[in-house]
Amino acid sequence: MSKNLSELSARQGIENNLFTRLGDLTGKGEDASKDLEALAREFLIGKANIYGAMSFYDLLNPGSEKKKIFVCNGSACLCAGTQPQVLEEVEKYFRKDEIGAMTCLGRCYENSAFQYQGRNYSGGSAWKVTDIIESGRPVTHEFPVRSLGASVLTAEYGGLKTHYGLLRAALKRDPREILREIGNSEIRGRGGAGYPMGMKWASARNTESDVKFIICNADEGDPGAYSDRYLLEKRAHWILFGMIMGGYCIGAKWGVIYIRAEYPESVMSMERAIGELRDNNLIGENIAGSGFDFDFKVIKGQGSYLCGEETALLNSIEGQRPEPRIRPPFPTEEGLFNKPTVVNNVETLANIPFIIKNGGDAYRDLGTKKSTGTKLLCADSFFNKPGVYEVEMGTSLPLVVNQLAGGFKVPVKALHIGGPLGGLVPVSRLDELTVDFESFSERGFSLGHASLVSIPEKFPIMRYLAHLFSFATRESCGKCFPCRLGTHRGFEMFEKALEGHHKIDGCLLDDLLHTLETGSLCAHGSGIALPVRNALRHFDRELSEYIAHYPDPA
């Protein structure tokens, strides 16, 4: 059925995609009924299918039109303890049914985050709610961006003329030559999975089709992460350059940038950058006289963490429910509208200008043998110097924590690294880790997106795990039973134990985690088990008050 829906959605093309049309109904509530019927007729798709997709998203769900302000409920804001005060301020001006929640607004460096009238605020802004509401003036927020060693992603932007002079030269080269440079760099995806980028591009190039796509996955939903936001708002042209090169290499004429609704400033930044390219005839037909045609489409998300999973993202653009697809076939064979598609993360694409300018070998010389290049890390507000930091892969993690980010403001017992599905690392183990995929996986952790969420000594690990299960069950697409039921049962277990009803049966919890790991369709269900197991292993004394008879992890 979903394949048929893809074909029907494809009839209208990417410029008139169903998901964007659904987004145009935001805020209409019950008045959207006639529009839904018209869309169903136009796309030849059943009204139930369209309503089923629309009801999945926080911002399209019936009732969302009543929300006038959204308060962040992400992990960093939770641990910082700022949000109850933000809610108290907001409730002076809005009814409770007018206040929504969002995860995460990418303001983890100062917390107290909320969104009002399509703009994000944080830090001291929380105490200026009256002024913000009455004046409507945006409040700018800057965070430090620093590097240690080579600057690939934090280097100065040389301006449009210099930057795209490199593009003009690259478009004179054979695309196979450029693809070899990408392969030689041995760059791996920065979204968390670490898949070799060159292999992905080569697979799409070798799949025959008259239509192909390259997609930038800018749905950075991991609480604690804001490195993609930095790139989208401060280095937009590096991402666009990477996408044009990707399209040139694989034979795609369309680049799609899927940006989460929680980042409204990022949407504006990318649209502005695309406008600059259009004004300088650097996109469209026959770019720079090369004979290569390429254009962009920006698509704004509507509030779903799961759209960060690449096949769920494809379904989302097609106007289907954003549920992960069973693989194979892989997106490079059958992706958007069943056409060969490359999906790359923001940070991955932003590396391409450096590789094109300096060569794949120069990039491979950075980092380690298996994890080449550099990595961006995000430090939250518990660090003395919160911000975005770029380091070569293989850099000592304590060097980042203590030197670059300046250590902690208060005693911290653990770092949750790489988002909700990443590793929960006790500070006593930081000395063992370097910033690369292998170091983390060999020690039972995961680098993921490399966000650093601090868990203070005074914050109960039990409460943090309940928060993770709450997030996981709220964001589950519900397609597979292990995730749909398992995350909910996990949340129930931890909530009841926190309320003092009973201790959790450790063997039952172990069975639940095993079911999630082995039975879930995608990483959302299987990945949530990792930080829980990390906590059970390293904070067993603290958790023994709530959990009984958990099997020896050794």
C-alpha positions as CSV (number, residue, x, y, z in Angstrom):
1,M,0.0,0.0,0.0
2,S,2.7,2.5,1.0
3,K,4.5,1.9,-2.4
4,N,1.2,2.8,-4.2
5,L,0.8,5.9,-2.1
6,S,4.4,6.9,-3.0
7,E,3.5,6.6,-6.7
8,L,0.3,8.7,-6.3
9,S,2.2,11.3,-4.3
10,A,4.9,11.4,-7.0
11,R,2.5,12.5,-9.6
12,Q,2.5,16.0,-8.2
13,G,6.3,16.2,-7.9
14,I,8.6,17.6,-5.2
15,E,7.5,21.2,-5.8
16,N,3.9,20.4,-4.9
17,N,4.5,17.7,-2.4
18,L,1.7,16.6,-0.2
19,F,3.4,17.1,3.1
20,T,4.0,20.8,2.4
21,R,0.4,21.1,1.4
22,L,-0.6,19.6,4.7
23,G,1.6,22.1,6.5
24,D,-0.4,24.9,4.9
25,L,-3.3,23.7,6.9
26,T,-1.5,24.4,10.2
27,G,-3.7,26.3,12.6
28,K,-7.0,25.7,10.8
29,G,-8.2,23.0,13.1
30,E,-11.7,21.8,12.3
31,D,-11.9,24.3,9.4
32,A,-9.4,22.1,7.5
33,S,-11.9,19.4,6.8
34,K,-12.9,20.8,3.3
35,D,-9.3,21.3,2.5
36,L,-8.5,17.7,3.3
37,E,-11.2,16.5,1.0
38,A,-9.8,18.7,-1.8
39,L,-6.3,17.3,-1.2
40,A,-7.6,13.8,-1.3
41,R,-9.2,14.4,-4.7
42,E,-6.2,16.2,-6.1
43,F,-3.7,13.5,-5.0
44,L,-6.1,10.6,-5.6
45,I,-5.4,9.4,-2.1
46,G,-8.0,8.4,0.4
47,K,-9.1,11.0,3.0
48,A,-8.4,8.5,5.8
49,N,-4.8,8.2,4.6
50,I,-4.3,11.9,4.6
51,Y,-6.0,12.4,8.0
52,G,-3.9,9.5,9.4
53,A,-0.7,11.2,8.3
54,M,-1.8,14.7,9.5
55,S,-2.9,13.4,12.9
56,F,0.6,12.0,13.5
57,Y,2.3,15.4,13.9
58,D,2.3,17.6,17.0
59,L,1.7,20.7,14.9
60,L,-0.9,19.3,12.5
61,N,-2.9,17.3,15.1
62,P,-6.4,18.5,15.7
63,G,-6.2,20.8,18.8
64,S,-2.8,22.1,18.0
65,E,-4.3,25.3,16.5
66,K,-5.1,26.4,20.1
67,K,-1.5,26.4,21.1
68,K,0.0,29.9,21.2
69,I,3.3,29.2,22.9
70,F,5.6,26.2,23.3
71,V,7.9,25.4,26.2
72,C,10.9,23.1,25.7
73,N,10.8,19.8,27.6
74,G,14.2,18.4,26.4
75,S,16.7,16.6,28.5
76,A,19.1,19.6,29.0
77,C,16.3,21.9,30.2
78,L,15.0,19.1,32.5
79,C,18.3,18.6,34.2
80,A,18.9,22.4,34.5
81,G,15.5,22.7,36.3
82,T,14.6,25.9,34.5
83,Q,11.3,25.0,32.9
84,P,8.9,25.1,35.9
85,Q,9.9,28.8,36.3
86,V,9.4,29.4,32.6
87,L,5.9,27.8,32.8
88,E,5.1,30.0,35.8
89,E,5.9,33.1,33.8
90,V,4.1,31.9,30.6
91,E,1.0,31.0,32.6
92,K,0.6,34.6,33.6
93,Y,-0.3,35.4,29.9
94,F,-1.7,32.1,28.5
95,R,-4.3,29.5,29.5
96,K,-2.9,26.0,30.1
97,D,-4.7,24.8,26.9
98,E,-2.8,27.5,25.0
99,I,0.6,26.2,26.1
100,G,2.3,23.4,24.2
101,A,5.6,21.5,24.6
102,M,8.5,21.0,22.2
103,T,11.6,18.8,22.2
104,C,14.2,20.3,21.7
105,L,14.6,24.0,20.7
106,G,18.4,23.8,20.4
107,R,19.0,26.3,23.2
108,C,20.7,23.8,25.5
109,Y,23.6,26.2,26.1
110,E,21.4,28.4,28.3
111,N,18.1,26.6,28.8
112,S,14.8,28.3,29.8
113,A,13.8,27.7,26.2
114,F,10.4,28.5,24.6
115,Q,8.9,29.3,21.2
116,Y,6.5,32.1,20.6
117,Q,5.1,33.3,17.2
118,G,7.6,31.4,15.2
119,R,10.7,32.5,17.1
120,N,12.8,30.7,19.8
121,Y,13.8,32.4,23.1
122,S,16.0,31.2,26.0
123,G,18.1,32.2,28.9
124,G,17.3,35.7,30.2
125,S,14.4,35.9,27.7
126,A,12.3,33.8,30.0
127,W,12.1,36.7,32.4
128,K,11.1,39.2,29.7
129,V,8.0,37.4,28.5
130,T,5.9,40.6,28.9
131,D,8.3,42.6,26.7
132,I,8.5,39.9,24.1
133,I,4.7,39.5,23.8
134,E,4.1,43.2,23.7
135,S,6.9,44.3,21.5
136,G,7.2,41.3,19.2
137,R,10.9,42.1,18.9
138,P,13.2,39.1,18.2
139,V,16.0,38.5,20.8
140,T,19.3,37.4,19.4
141,H,21.3,34.7,21.1
142,E,24.9,33.8,20.4
143,F,26.9,30.9,21.7
144,P,30.7,30.3,21.4
145,V,32.0,28.3,18.5
146,R,35.6,27.1,18.9
147,S,37.9,24.5,17.5
148,L,40.9,22.6,18.6
149,G,43.4,21.8,15.8
150,A,42.0,21.7,12.2
151,S,39.0,23.9,11.5
152,V,36.9,22.3,8.9
153,L,33.4,23.2,10.0
154,T,34.2,26.2,12.2
155,A,36.5,27.9,9.6
156,E,35.7,31.4,8.4
157,Y,33.2,31.7,5.6
158,G,35.0,33.3,2.7
159,G,32.0,34.9,1.1
160,L,29.8,33.9,-1.9
161,K,32.3,34.7,-4.6
162,T,35.2,32.7,-3.1
163,H,33.0,29.8,-2.0
164,Y,31.3,29.3,-5.3
165,G,34.4,29.9,-7.3
166,L,35.3,26.5,-5.9
167,L,32.0,25.1,-7.1
168,R,32.5,26.4,-10.6
169,A,35.8,24.7,-10.8
170,A,34.4,21.4,-9.4
171,L,31.6,21.4,-12.0
172,K,34.3,21.2,-14.7
173,R,35.6,18.0,-13.3
174,D,34.3,14.5,-14.0
175,P,31.7,13.5,-11.3
176,R,33.4,10.1,-11.0
177,E,36.7,11.9,-10.0
178,I,34.9,13.9,-7.3
179,L,33.2,10.7,-6.1
180,R,36.7,9.1,-5.8
181,E,37.8,12.0,-3.6
182,I,34.8,11.5,-1.3
183,G,35.7,7.8,-1.1
184,N,39.3,8.6,-0.4
185,S,38.4,10.9,2.5
186,E,36.7,7.9,4.2
187,I,34.2,10.3,5.7
188,R,31.5,8.6,7.7
189,G,28.0,9.9,8.3
190,R,27.8,12.3,11.2
191,G,24.1,11.6,12.1
192,G,25.0,8.8,14.4
193,A,25.1,5.6,12.3
194,G,28.6,6.4,10.9
195,Y,27.9,4.8,7.4
196,P,30.6,5.6,4.8
197,M,29.4,8.5,2.7
198,G,31.3,7.5,-0.4
199,M,29.6,4.1,-0.5
200,K,26.2,5.7,-0.2
201,W,26.8,8.2,-3.0
202,A,28.3,5.4,-5.2
203,S,25.3,3.2,-4.7
204,A,22.9,5.9,-5.8
205,R,25.1,6.8,-8.8
206,N,25.1,3.1,-9.9
207,T,21.3,2.7,-9.7
208,E,19.8,3.6,-13.0
209,S,16.9,6.1,-13.0
210,D,15.9,9.2,-14.9
211,V,15.0,10.9,-11.5
212,K,17.1,11.0,-8.4
213,F,17.1,13.0,-5.2
214,I,19.6,14.1,-2.6
215,I,18.1,15.0,0.8
216,C,19.6,16.9,3.7
217,N,18.2,15.5,7.0
218,A,18.0,18.7,9.1
219,D,15.6,17.2,11.5
220,E,18.1,17.4,14.4
221,G,15.7,16.3,17.2
222,D,18.2,14.9,19.7
223,P,17.7,16.8,23.0
224,G,21.0,18.4,23.8
225,A,22.2,18.8,20.2
226,Y,22.5,22.1,18.4
227,S,25.5,21.6,16.1
228,D,23.2,21.3,13.0
229,R,21.5,24.4,14.1
230,Y,24.8,26.2,14.1
231,L,25.6,25.0,10.6
232,L,22.1,25.8,9.2
233,E,22.2,29.3,10.5
234,K,25.9,30.2,10.3
235,R,27.3,28.0,7.5
236,A,24.2,27.5,5.2
237,H,26.3,27.7,2.0
238,W,28.5,24.9,3.0
239,I,25.5,22.6,3.3
240,L,24.1,23.8,-0.1
241,F,27.5,23.3,-1.7
242,G,27.7,19.8,-0.4
243,M,24.2,19.0,-1.8
244,I,25.0,20.4,-5.2
245,M,28.1,18.3,-5.3
246,G,26.1,15.3,-4.2
247,G,23.5,15.9,-6.9
248,Y,26.3,16.3,-9.5
249,C,27.9,13.0,-8.5
250,I,24.8,10.8,-8.3
251,G,22.8,12.5,-11.2
252,A,20.1,14.2,-9.1
253,K,18.5,17.4,-10.1
254,W,16.7,18.1,-6.9
255,G,18.0,18.8,-3.4
256,V,15.5,18.6,-0.6
257,I,16.2,20.2,2.8
258,Y,13.9,18.8,5.5
259,I,14.2,21.2,8.5
260,R,12.4,20.7,11.8
261,A,9.7,23.2,12.8
262,E,11.4,23.6,16.2
263,Y,14.2,25.5,14.3
264,P,12.3,28.4,12.6
265,E,15.4,30.6,12.3
266,S,17.2,27.7,10.5
267,V,14.4,27.6,8.0
268,M,14.7,31.3,7.3
269,S,18.5,31.1,7.1
270,M,18.4,28.3,4.5
271,E,15.8,30.0,2.4
272,R,17.8,33.2,2.4
273,A,20.9,31.3,1.3
274,I,19.0,29.6,-1.5
275,G,17.7,33.0,-2.6
276,E,21.3,34.3,-2.8
277,L,22.2,31.4,-5.1
278,R,19.3,32.1,-7.3
279,D,20.2,35.8,-7.5
280,N,23.7,34.8,-8.7
281,N,22.5,32.1,-11.2
282,L,24.1,29.4,-9.2
283,I,21.1,27.1,-9.1
284,G,18.5,26.2,-11.7
285,E,19.3,25.3,-15.3
286,N,22.9,25.0,-16.6
287,I,24.7,26.0,-13.4
288,A,27.8,28.1,-14.3
289,G,27.6,26.9,-17.9
290,S,28.3,23.3,-16.8
291,G,25.3,21.7,-18.4
292,F,24.2,20.6,-14.9
293,D,20.7,21.4,-13.7
294,F,20.0,21.5,-9.9
295,D,17.5,23.2,-7.6
296,F,16.4,23.1,-4.0
297,K,13.2,22.6,-2.1
298,V,13.0,23.5,1.6
299,I,10.4,21.4,3.6
300,K,9.5,22.4,7.1
301,G,8.8,19.6,9.6
302,Q,5.7,19.6,11.7
303,G,6.8,18.2,15.1
304,S,8.0,14.6,15.0
305,Y,11.3,13.3,16.3
306,L,11.0,10.1,14.3
307,C,11.4,12.0,11.0
308,G,15.1,11.9,11.8
309,E,15.1,8.3,10.7
310,E,15.8,8.5,7.0
311,T,13.0,6.2,5.7
312,A,10.5,7.8,8.0
313,L,11.6,11.2,6.6
314,L,10.9,9.9,3.0
315,N,7.4,8.8,4.0
316,S,6.9,12.2,5.6
317,I,7.7,14.2,2.4
318,E,5.4,11.9,0.5
319,G,2.5,12.8,2.8
320,Q,2.4,9.4,4.5
321,R,2.7,8.6,8.2
322,P,6.4,8.9,9.0
323,E,6.9,5.3,9.8
324,P,10.3,3.5,9.0
325,R,10.4,1.3,6.0
326,I,11.6,-2.2,6.0
327,R,15.0,-2.5,4.2
328,P,16.0,-3.7,1.6
329,P,15.4,-2.0,-0.7
330,F,17.6,0.8,0.6
331,P,16.9,4.5,-0.2
332,T,19.8,4.6,-2.7
333,E,17.8,2.1,-4.7
334,E,14.2,3.1,-3.9
335,G,13.9,6.2,-1.9
336,L,11.7,9.3,-2.3
337,F,8.8,8.5,-4.7
338,N,10.5,5.1,-5.2
339,K,13.4,6.8,-6.9
340,P,17.2,6.5,-5.9
341,T,17.8,8.9,-3.0
342,V,20.7,9.9,-0.9
343,V,19.9,11.1,2.6
344,N,22.7,12.8,4.4
345,N,23.0,14.6,7.7
346,V,23.7,18.4,7.9
347,E,27.2,18.0,9.4
348,T,28.1,15.3,6.9
349,L,27.3,17.6,3.9
350,A,29.0,20.6,5.4
351,N,32.4,18.7,5.2
352,I,32.2,18.5,1.4
353,P,33.7,22.0,0.6
354,F,36.9,21.1,2.5
355,I,37.2,17.8,0.7
356,I,36.7,19.4,-2.7
357,K,39.2,22.2,-1.9
358,N,41.9,20.1,-0.2
359,G,41.3,16.6,-1.5
360,G,40.2,13.4,0.1
361,D,43.7,12.5,1.3
362,A,43.9,15.7,3.3
363,Y,40.7,15.0,5.0
364,R,41.7,11.4,5.8
365,D,44.9,12.7,7.4
366,L,42.6,14.3,10.1
367,G,41.3,12.1,12.9
368,T,41.9,8.4,13.2
369,K,42.3,5.5,10.8
370,K,38.7,4.4,11.1
371,S,37.1,7.7,12.1
372,T,38.5,10.4,9.8
373,G,38.0,14.1,9.9
374,T,36.6,16.3,12.6
375,K,33.5,16.2,14.8
376,L,31.3,18.9,16.3
377,L,30.3,18.5,20.0
378,C,27.7,20.5,21.9
379,A,28.2,21.4,25.6
380,D,25.2,22.3,27.7
381,S,24.7,25.0,30.3
382,F,26.3,23.0,33.1
383,F,29.7,23.7,31.5
384,N,31.6,26.8,32.3
385,K,32.0,27.5,28.6
386,P,28.9,26.0,26.9
387,G,28.9,26.1,23.1
388,V,29.8,24.2,19.9
389,Y,33.3,22.7,19.7
390,E,35.1,21.2,16.7
391,V,37.8,18.6,17.4
392,E,39.6,16.0,15.3
393,M,38.3,12.5,15.7
394,G,40.4,10.7,18.2
395,T,40.7,13.7,20.6
396,S,40.6,12.9,24.3
397,L,37.1,13.5,25.7
398,P,38.5,14.9,29.0
399,L,40.3,17.5,26.9
400,V,37.0,18.7,25.4
401,V,35.2,18.6,28.8
402,N,37.9,20.2,30.9
403,Q,39.9,22.4,28.6
404,L,37.7,23.5,25.8
405,A,34.4,23.6,27.7
406,G,36.0,24.7,30.9
407,G,34.8,21.9,33.2
408,F,31.5,21.9,35.2
409,K,29.8,24.7,37.2
410,V,28.4,22.2,39.6
411,P,29.2,18.5,40.5
412,V,28.1,16.3,37.6
413,K,27.9,12.5,37.8
414,A,27.2,11.5,34.2
415,L,27.1,12.8,30.6
416,H,24.4,11.6,28.3
417,I,26.3,11.7,25.0
418,G,24.7,11.6,21.6
419,G,21.0,12.2,22.2
420,P,18.3,10.0,23.9
421,L,19.6,6.9,22.2
422,G,23.3,7.6,23.0
423,G,25.6,6.4,25.8
424,L,25.1,7.4,29.4
425,V,28.7,7.8,30.6
426,P,29.7,8.2,34.3
427,V,32.3,11.0,34.7
428,S,34.6,8.4,36.2
429,R,34.8,6.8,32.8
430,L,35.5,9.9,30.7
431,D,39.3,9.3,30.8
432,E,38.9,6.1,28.8
433,L,37.1,7.8,25.9
434,T,38.2,9.6,22.7
435,V,35.9,11.3,20.3
436,D,35.4,8.6,17.7
437,F,33.0,5.9,16.9
438,E,35.2,3.0,17.9
439,S,36.3,4.2,21.3
440,F,32.6,4.6,22.4
441,S,31.3,1.3,20.9
442,E,34.2,-0.7,22.4
443,R,33.3,0.4,25.9
444,G,29.6,-0.1,25.5
445,F,28.6,3.5,24.7
446,S,27.5,5.4,21.6
447,L,28.9,8.7,20.3
448,G,25.7,9.4,18.3
449,H,25.3,13.1,17.5
450,A,27.9,14.0,20.1
451,S,25.7,16.2,22.2
452,L,26.8,16.5,25.9
453,V,23.9,16.6,28.4
454,S,25.1,16.9,32.0
455,I,23.3,15.0,34.8
456,P,24.1,16.8,38.1
457,E,25.0,14.8,41.2
458,K,21.7,15.9,42.8
459,F,19.5,14.8,39.8
460,P,18.2,11.2,40.3
461,I,19.2,8.8,37.6
462,M,15.9,7.0,38.1
463,R,14.0,10.2,37.2
464,Y,16.2,10.7,34.2
465,L,15.5,7.1,32.9
466,A,11.8,7.7,33.4
467,H,12.2,10.9,31.3
468,L,13.9,8.9,28.5
469,F,11.1,6.3,28.4
470,S,8.5,9.0,28.4
471,F,10.2,10.6,25.4
472,A,10.5,7.3,23.6
473,T,6.9,6.3,24.0
474,R,5.7,9.8,23.1
475,E,7.7,9.8,19.9
476,S,7.2,6.2,18.8
477,C,5.4,5.8,15.5
478,G,3.6,2.7,16.7
479,K,4.4,0.6,13.6
480,C,6.1,-2.2,15.5
481,F,4.8,-3.8,18.7
482,P,8.2,-4.0,20.6
483,C,8.6,-0.2,20.4
484,R,5.0,0.8,20.7
485,L,4.3,-1.3,23.7
486,G,7.8,-1.8,25.1
487,T,8.6,1.9,25.6
488,H,5.2,2.5,27.3
489,R,5.7,-0.5,29.6
490,G,9.2,0.8,30.5
491,F,7.7,4.2,31.3
492,E,5.1,2.6,33.5
493,M,7.7,0.6,35.4
494,F,9.8,3.6,36.2
495,E,6.9,5.9,37.0
496,K,5.4,3.4,39.5
497,A,8.7,2.7,41.1
498,L,9.3,6.5,41.6
499,E,5.9,6.8,43.1
500,G,6.8,4.1,45.6
501,H,4.3,1.5,44.5
502,H,6.8,-1.3,44.1
503,K,10.3,-2.2,43.0
504,I,11.0,-3.0,39.4
505,D,11.6,-6.7,38.7
506,G,15.1,-6.6,37.3
507,C,14.7,-9.8,35.3
508,L,11.5,-8.5,33.7
509,L,13.2,-5.2,32.9
510,D,16.1,-7.1,31.3
511,D,13.6,-9.1,29.2
512,L,11.9,-5.8,28.1
513,L,15.2,-4.2,27.1
514,H,16.2,-7.4,25.1
515,T,12.8,-7.3,23.3
516,L,13.3,-3.6,22.4
517,E,16.9,-4.3,21.2
518,T,16.1,-7.3,19.0
519,G,12.5,-6.8,17.9
520,S,12.2,-3.1,17.1
521,L,12.0,-2.0,13.4
522,C,14.3,0.9,13.8
523,A,16.8,2.5,16.2
524,H,14.2,4.4,18.1
525,G,13.1,1.3,19.9
526,S,16.3,-0.6,19.9
527,G,18.4,2.4,20.9
528,I,16.6,3.4,24.0
529,A,17.9,0.3,25.7
530,L,21.5,1.5,25.6
531,P,21.4,4.4,28.1
532,V,19.2,2.3,30.4
533,R,21.7,-0.6,30.4
534,N,24.6,1.9,30.9
535,A,22.8,3.3,34.0
536,L,22.0,-0.1,35.4
537,R,25.7,-1.0,35.0
538,H,27.3,2.1,36.3
539,F,24.7,3.4,38.8
540,D,23.6,0.1,40.3
541,R,23.9,1.3,43.9
542,E,21.7,4.4,43.3
543,L,19.1,2.3,41.4
544,S,19.0,-0.6,43.9
545,E,16.4,1.3,45.9
546,Y,14.0,1.0,42.9
547,I,15.2,-2.1,41.0
548,A,15.5,-5.7,42.4
549,H,17.3,-8.7,41.1
550,Y,18.7,-7.2,37.9
551,P,21.0,-9.8,36.2
552,D,24.7,-9.2,36.6
553,P,25.7,-7.2,33.5
554,A,29.1,-8.9,33.5
